[in-house]
Amino acid sequence: MVASATSVPSWEQSYTNGDVGGLLKTMLEPAHGFGKFLVVLLSLSVVGNMAITFYSISLNLQLFIPFFLKVPRYVFSTVGTVL
């Protein structure tokens, strides 16, 4: 996807300005409303994957530093997501 971004001027400009998210949005513009729907689904799937990762990190943090056992795991996940 990124390798072909230089072949289409609008794709190259959106990649330069908005990184991969902007490139995906520009690539899906011909699909109109369905393309916007796919961009929203992709962005929500990233958040879901990050939540699982932060939960796992908080579990490891509690195992390595026993002091953190007093803090519920969802607090670490929430703080990590906010950051």
C-alpha positions in Angstrom: 0.0 0.0 0.0 2.7 2.5 1.0 4.9 1.5 -1.9 2.2 2.3 -4.4 1.4 5.7 -2.7 4.0 7.5 -4.9 2.3 6.3 -8.1 -0.9 8.4 -7.5 -0.4 12.1 -6.7 -3.4 12.4 -4.3 -2.3 9.3 -2.5 1.3 10.6 -2.1 0.0 13.9 -0.8 -2.3 12.3 1.7 0.4 10.0 2.9 2.8 12.9 3.4 0.2 14.9 5.3 -1.7 12.2 7.2 0.5 9.1 7.3 -1.1 5.8 6.8 -4.6 6.8 8.1 -4.8 9.7 5.6 -3.6 7.3 2.8 -6.4 4.8 3.6 -9.0 7.5 3.7 -7.9 8.8 0.3 -7.8 5.3 -1.2 -11.3 4.6 0.0 -12.8 7.9 -1.2 -14.2 6.4 -4.4 -16.4 4.1 -2.3 -18.1 7.3 -0.9 -20.1 6.4 2.3 -19.0 2.8 2.4 -15.3 4.0 2.3 -16.0 6.3 5.3 -17.7 3.4 7.1 -14.6 1.2 6.5 -12.3 3.9 7.9 -14.4 4.1 11.0 -14.3 0.3 11.4 -10.5 0.2 11.0 -10.0 3.0 13.5 -12.2 1.2 16.1 -10.4 -2.1 15.5 -7.1 -0.5 16.4 -8.6 0.7 19.7 -9.8 -2.8 20.5 -6.3 -4.2 19.9 -4.7 -1.6 22.0 -7.0 -2.3 24.9 -6.0 -6.0 25.0 -2.3 -5.1 24.8 -2.6 -2.6 27.7 -4.5 -5.1 29.8 -1.7 -7.7 29.2 0.9 -5.1 30.1 -0.8 -4.2 33.3 -0.9 -7.9 34.3 2.8 -8.1 33.7 3.4 -4.9 35.6 1.6 -6.4 38.6 3.6 -9.6 38.4 7.0 -7.8 38.3 6.2 -5.1 40.8 4.1 -6.6 43.6 3.3 -3.1 45.0 0.9 -2.6 42.0 -1.3 -5.6 43.1 -3.2 -3.1 45.2 -4.3 -1.3 42.0 -7.0 -2.9 39.8 -5.8 -3.8 36.3 -8.5 -1.8 34.6 -6.8 1.4 36.0 -3.6 0.6 34.2 -5.5 -0.1 31.0 -7.4 3.2 31.3 -4.3 5.2 32.0 -2.5 3.6 29.1 -5.3 4.3 26.7 -5.5 7.9 27.8 -1.8 8.4 27.3 
